[in-house]
Amino acid sequence: MPRVTPPSPHPESPSAAHCPVVVIGAGPAGLTVGNILRAAGVDCLVLETESRAFIEQRPRAGVIEEWAVRGLEQRGLAGDLPKRAERHTECEFRFDGRGHRFAYTELTGYHHWVHPQPLLVTDLVREYADVRGGEIRFGVRDVRLHDLDSDRPAVSYTDPDSGERHLVTCAFVAGCDGARGASRAALPSWARISRHDYGIGWLALLAEAPPSSDRVLFGMHADGFAGHMPRGPELTRYYLQCPPGDDPDSWSHERVWAELQRRLRAADRPPLTEGRLLEKRVLDMHNYVVEPMVFGRLFLAGDAAHLVAPIAAKGMNLALHDAFLLGDGLVAQLTEGDATGLDGYSDACLRRVWDYQEFSEWLSGIFHGTSSGDPYVAGTALARLRRICTSPVAAAAFAEQYLGTAGAF
């Protein structure tokens, strides 16, 4: 571990509680870290600014790679996920007016699971708080981090019920609270944050309609990308490319379905099954990476450290990858005095982060190239698509990145 400096006094509280680890943020990363610690008998405190009901219902993506489910199973955190989740073995590209089936499990032996993130969060918070007896505070306010370069860092927060300030000293802080949380606010000026803006938006839709196919559909059209993702027998997630910052209310029921039918049309496939729209949100496509992911005793994980636009459905998988490494590393340090995992944490995480960032950018070229308005860009995007659909070597290389099997553990 790096050399540390003595802590400064905390004027906010005359006395402080203590636990080995404070986890900030109760998303997939924070709850997974907390569960790993509790399983090893290590006390920790999870702080979350939202309510339990909110985090259990917050809409998020639901694609989980096979290695990530295996990691949850190894740590006793998968529950009945493999029984409830949908097992996906193929996807389909739609371009040139036809559907092109891509059977990635036939190529690789690996598959995807589709399991909405709110269901995973519900299981993780139940396991942490109700089964493993982990301490968690919901609805906290004004979270602040202190003395991260010392061997006795601390976190302070305001209790939502009493309005009192509380201070907790610890050995380590796990920052799992996203891009606008207290962890990012505490970063030093020398932290490097790399950003990439795709200059496009996606209209995210949830339809009360049976899936129109048993697989994910990617539609590449001159008027913009469209996506179809099954979410159970009666629900389907759809995406429509739109201008960034577009107003969801400008997309009427009729306009949405007309665009989906057109952009996902294939002459050899039936039309989409339409239904009531339950949700409409515009997501602006952008990525960022924070380097390093460790600042003194603060270890970033999940969206606090990096964001991958939902283009490649990698976000939850990266959060779990971070959490597995961080949770295991903290346990080794606190129970055995072995700092190997924590010392190598940032480098190990960033290798996969940058690999997924590169794939997201590459896939964006395919998804959005045909609607770029540039005939050259559109032509090269279609050439890539045709190569994936006709060349076994190109198909295998794409499948490896799509499934996240390269370097998976």
Salt bridges, closest charged atoms under 4 A:
GLU12 OE2 - ARG144 NH1 3.78
GLU12 OE2 - HIS146 NE2 3.81
GLU12 OE1 - ARG165 NH2 2.77
ASP43 OD1 - ARG38 NH1 3.13
GLU56 OE2 - ARG52 NE 3.04
GLU65 OE2 - LYS314 NZ 2.53
GLU66 OE1 - HIS111 ND1 3.42
ASP80 OD1 - ARG84 NE 2.94
GLU86 OE1 - HIS88 NE2 3.18
GLU90 OE1 - ARG101 NE 2.81
GLU90 OE2 - ARG215 NH2 2.81
GLU92 OE2 - ARG94 NE 2.77
GLU92 OE1 - ARG215 NH1 2.70
GLU92 OE2 - ARG269 NE 3.08
ASP96 OD2 - ARG386 NH2 3.13
GLU106 OE2 - ARG101 NH2 2.73
ASP123 OD2 - ARG84 NH2 2.34
ASP123 OD1 - ARG126 NH1 3.08
GLU127 OE2 - ARG132 NE 2.87
ASP130 OD2 - ARG52 NH2 2.91
GLU135 OE2 - ARG137 NH2 2.46
ASP142 OD2 - ARG144 NH2 2.92
ASP142 OD2 - ARG165 NH1 3.48
ASP147 OD2 - HIS10 NE2 3.08
GLU208 OE1 - ARG276 NE 3.12
ASP214 OD1 - ARG215 NE 3.38
ASP223 OD2 - HIS221 ND1 3.84
ASP223 OD2 - ARG262 NH1 2.18
GLU259 OE2 - ARG262 NH2 2.46
GLU259 OE1 - ARG263 NE 2.91
ASP268 OD2 - ARG98 NH2 3.38
ASP268 OD2 - ARG269 NH1 2.99
GLU279 OE2 - ARG237 NH1 2.86
GLU279 OE2 - ARG281 NE 2.93
GLU291 OE1 - ARG192 NH2 2.99
ASP322 OD2 - HIS306 NE2 2.54
ASP328 OD2 - ARG75 NH2 2.61
